[in-house]
Amino acid sequence: MILSLGDPSLHFFLTRSVARVMRISLGDALRKGELAPETYSSMVTRCRTCRQVSRCQNWLAQSHTRRDTPPQGCPNALEFSALMH
């Protein structure tokens, strides 16, 4: 079975946007050593495997305030949760 990956630019944007809504700065987490570059890269790749892009985009469009959890079914939910500390 060949795994189909979504557009890298779109999923980079989605990963950063979900983090932003959750008040997580991935850049700060990288600088502070709380997020390894390899983990960040894996998060974007994991997002690229997700088939719920529309759900994620709708979640982002409706997120006018901070959210404490990512969209339901997010493949990066554990990583986002760990970065919330």
C-alpha positions as CSV (number, residue, x, y, z in Angstrom):
1,M,0.0,0.0,0.0
2,I,1.3,3.4,-1.0
3,L,0.7,6.2,1.5
4,S,-0.6,9.4,-0.1
5,L,0.6,12.6,1.6
6,G,-1.1,15.9,1.4
7,D,0.5,19.2,0.2
8,P,3.4,20.0,2.5
9,S,2.7,23.8,2.5
10,L,-0.9,23.3,3.4
11,H,-0.2,20.9,6.2
12,F,2.7,23.1,7.5
13,F,0.1,25.9,7.7
14,L,-2.5,23.7,9.4
15,T,-0.1,22.4,12.0
16,R,1.1,26.0,12.9
17,S,-2.5,27.3,12.8
18,V,-3.9,24.6,15.2
19,A,-0.9,25.3,17.5
20,R,-1.6,29.1,17.4
21,V,-5.3,28.6,18.3
22,M,-4.2,26.5,21.2
23,R,-1.8,29.3,22.2
24,I,1.3,27.2,21.5
25,S,4.2,28.9,19.8
26,L,6.1,26.1,17.9
27,G,8.9,28.6,17.3
28,D,9.3,29.3,21.0
29,A,9.1,25.6,21.8
30,L,11.9,24.9,19.3
31,R,14.1,27.7,20.8
32,K,13.5,26.5,24.3
33,G,14.3,22.9,23.5
34,E,10.7,21.8,24.3
35,L,10.2,20.6,20.7
36,A,12.9,18.8,18.8
37,P,13.2,19.8,15.1
38,E,12.6,16.1,14.2
39,T,9.4,16.1,16.2
40,Y,8.2,19.2,14.5
41,S,8.9,17.7,11.1
42,S,7.1,14.5,12.1
43,M,4.1,16.5,13.2
44,V,3.8,18.1,9.7
45,T,4.3,14.7,8.0
46,R,1.7,13.2,10.3
47,C,-0.7,16.0,9.5
48,R,-0.1,15.3,5.8
49,T,-1.5,11.8,6.3
50,C,-4.7,13.1,7.8
51,R,-7.8,12.9,5.7
52,Q,-9.8,15.4,7.8
53,V,-8.5,18.6,6.2
54,S,-12.0,20.1,5.8
55,R,-12.8,19.4,9.4
56,C,-9.6,21.0,10.5
57,Q,-10.1,24.1,8.3
58,N,-13.7,24.5,9.6
59,W,-12.4,24.1,13.2
60,L,-9.8,26.9,12.5
61,A,-12.4,29.1,10.9
62,Q,-14.7,28.8,13.9
63,S,-11.9,29.2,16.5
64,H,-12.2,32.8,17.6
65,T,-11.0,32.1,21.1
66,R,-8.4,29.8,22.6
67,R,-9.0,26.1,22.4
68,D,-7.5,23.6,24.8
69,T,-7.7,20.7,22.4
70,P,-7.1,20.3,18.7
71,P,-9.8,19.2,16.3
72,Q,-11.3,15.8,16.9
73,G,-9.2,13.1,15.4
74,C,-6.1,15.3,15.0
75,P,-3.1,13.0,14.5
76,N,-0.9,15.4,16.5
77,A,-3.2,15.6,19.5
78,L,-0.6,14.0,21.9
79,E,2.1,16.4,20.8
80,F,-0.1,19.4,21.1
81,S,-1.2,18.3,24.6
82,A,2.4,17.8,25.7
83,L,3.2,21.3,24.5
84,M,0.3,22.9,26.4
85,H,2.0,22.4,29.9
